[in-house]
Amino acid sequence: MPIPASELLQKMFEAATSAALPEQCIADFLPARPKGRTLIIGAGKAAGAMAHAIEEHWDGPVEGLVVTRYGHRVPTKYIEVVEASHPVPDKAGLVASKRIMQMVKNLSSDDLVINLISGGGSALLSLPAEGISLADKQSLTNDLLRCGATITEINCVRKHLSAIKGGRLAMACHPAKVVSLIISDVPGDDLSSIASGVSVPDPTNYAQAREVLEKYALTPTPSILKLLNDEPDETPKPGSPHFNNVKNILIATPQKSLEAAAKVAENAGYTAMILSDRIEGEARDVAEVHGAIARQVAAHGQPVKMPAVLLSGGETTVTIREKGGRGGRNAEFMLALAISLSGHDGIYAIACDTDGIDGSEDNAGAMIMPDTLSRAEATGLNAKTYLSQHDAYSFFEKTGDLVMTGPTLTNVNDFRAVIIERIGSEE
């Protein structure tokens, strides 16, 4: 008996997140025990789960500290897990970052630092450069998140306002051996952008950080402007000897998660097509493109024959044009897609953040069915009005189509799946 489309959507999302769980992928990448100490540090939404997995698989003594988002703590015996704010940094993250920088001082070449990095690390490892206050960074972070800047652009700015990002943490660990185990949450798996590349040479510069602010017409505080213009000390660049003893390893990626979801779809009798693991852009614009491809499949069997599943990953953005609404980028994508499809028969979709939290709300994302708009209209809901107010969460809360998972303890960014079913049957 065919699996219902709504159930298949959820099974694909579960497969995508499961493929990126630290307990599933960390053991194969652990380095050999060192002569000296083994220090565990790191940050991200998966940091607590990664620390737990290290303790389960490491065959020697460990110590250290990692920072994760509030609500993402996992019990550990030897590695301290601190919770802090995301996406806007707070004092807890600042204090933890200072402690980590103190821990890595005076290490020897016999020591090993295992650096556990996952999405969200940029906000959680917050250590402003000299002359910059936490309030300065909080204000600018809010502006960057609302203006529509890409994650790469945001992290370029972050790295040049930080005493720990853009390779500075690796510099502080020198001469110890550093092995960074990384779960990617950025389009294209750019190591220098994941958690703002704390253990990776930084290819960007102060001028590029200023260009981001100019592009989006942002005016930061005078202290931030002064630092960006004075360019006191550039981040370490490729070729720096500080990275001679640093190894950065991707242990989970969006592509691997999409492939896991594709396998679920194929086992259910669908042809799966991965459109891309690195899609960026305004959530509503990306939804229009996905809707157009889905309609092309339904009408002409191109670029894939029905029944089919279109899969994509990456990180969309939402430029806030009107205050007051609730909803992350995945819910906004789903609402825009529902409007684009206009109740097209036989098309179902899901969009969720693989960390289980869509933006700052408590949902992972949302689903749509062919009858989503008709059900909404029957209760007086106007989808276009909710979209214009960036209030997709409220819309799907009222239709009952929110996806609620709680923290998944990993993060390979956005997951999108669109099912196009064969309508009717052939003899």
C-alpha positions, 0 to 999 in steps of 0.5 A: 500500500502506498505511503501517504504523502504527508507521512513520506515528507516526515520520513524524509526529514527524519532521514535527513536529520538522522544522517547528520546526528553526531552519534552516527558520524563522529566515531569514524573521524576521531584522531589518535590519542596524543602524548599530552592532554586531550582538550575538547572545545567547540560551539554550535547547535550540535556541540552538546551532542558532539561532546557526548559522542566524543565521551562515548567513543574516546579511549582516554581522559578528556576535558574541556568546554563546549557552547550550545544553544539554550535547550540543546544541552546533552548530559556529559561526564567530563566535558562541560556544556554551556548554553547560550543565546542564538542567533543574537549573542548574549553574556553567557556565550561571551563568558564561555568564549573567554573561558575557552580562550583561557583553556587553550593558552600554554598548550604544548606540541604534545597536546591535542585540541578536538574542536567540535563545530556546527551551525550556530557557532558564530553567535555562541562563540561571541568574543568581541574585538577590543573596543567593541561591546557585547551590546554593539555586536547584538545590535549589529547582529539584529540588523544583519539578520533582518536586512536579507544578507547571506550567511557568508556576508554576515560571517565576513562581518562577524570575523572582523569584529571578533577576537576568536573567529576567522582562524583566531581560535586556532592561532591561540591553540598553537603549537598544539595539534588541532582537529576540528570535527565539523558539521556543515550548515552553510551552502557549499560547505565553505569551511571558512564560513561555518561558525565563522571559521574559528580554525580556518584561514580567513580569505576575507578582509576588512574592506569586504566587511565594510562593503557588506554594511554599505550594500545593506545600508547599515549604520553600526555603532561608532566603535564598530565603524572605528574598528573596521576603518582602522583595521588594527590586525587582520585575521590570519590568512591562507599560508599562515604557519599557525595552521600547519598543525590544524586539520579541519574535517567535515563529518556531516553535510547537507548533501549527505542528508539530502542523499539519505532523504532521496533513498527514502523516497526511492524506496517508496517508489518515487524518483528523487531529484536533488536540485542543489544543496546550496540554494540561497536567496529570499525565501519567497523567491526560492519558493517561486522557483520550486513551485515552477519546477514542480508544475513543470514536472506535473505538466510535462514530466520534466526534468523528472518523471512522476511520481517524483520528489524534488529535494534541496538544501541551503539557507534562504533569507528573509528581508523583514519589510513589516514588523509584527509577524512570526515565522522563520525562513522555512515557514515563509518559504512554505507559505510562499510555495502554497500561494505559488502552487495555488492548490495544485492537485497532487503536490505536497511539500515540507520545509524545515530547519534540520536543527528543529528550530525555524529561526527563533520559533519553536517549530522546525518548519511547516508542510503544505497539502493540495488543500492547504489554501482552501482549508485556510480560506474556509476559516477566513485566513488570507495567505497573501496577507500573512505572507506580507506580514512575515507571519507564516508561523501564525498561518500554519499554526491555525491550519495545523500544518506546523512541524514540531520536533524540538531540538534535533541536536544537529544542524545541516541547515534547511531541508526542502522536499516537494512531492509530485504524485501521478494523478490517477492511474494507468492501465 
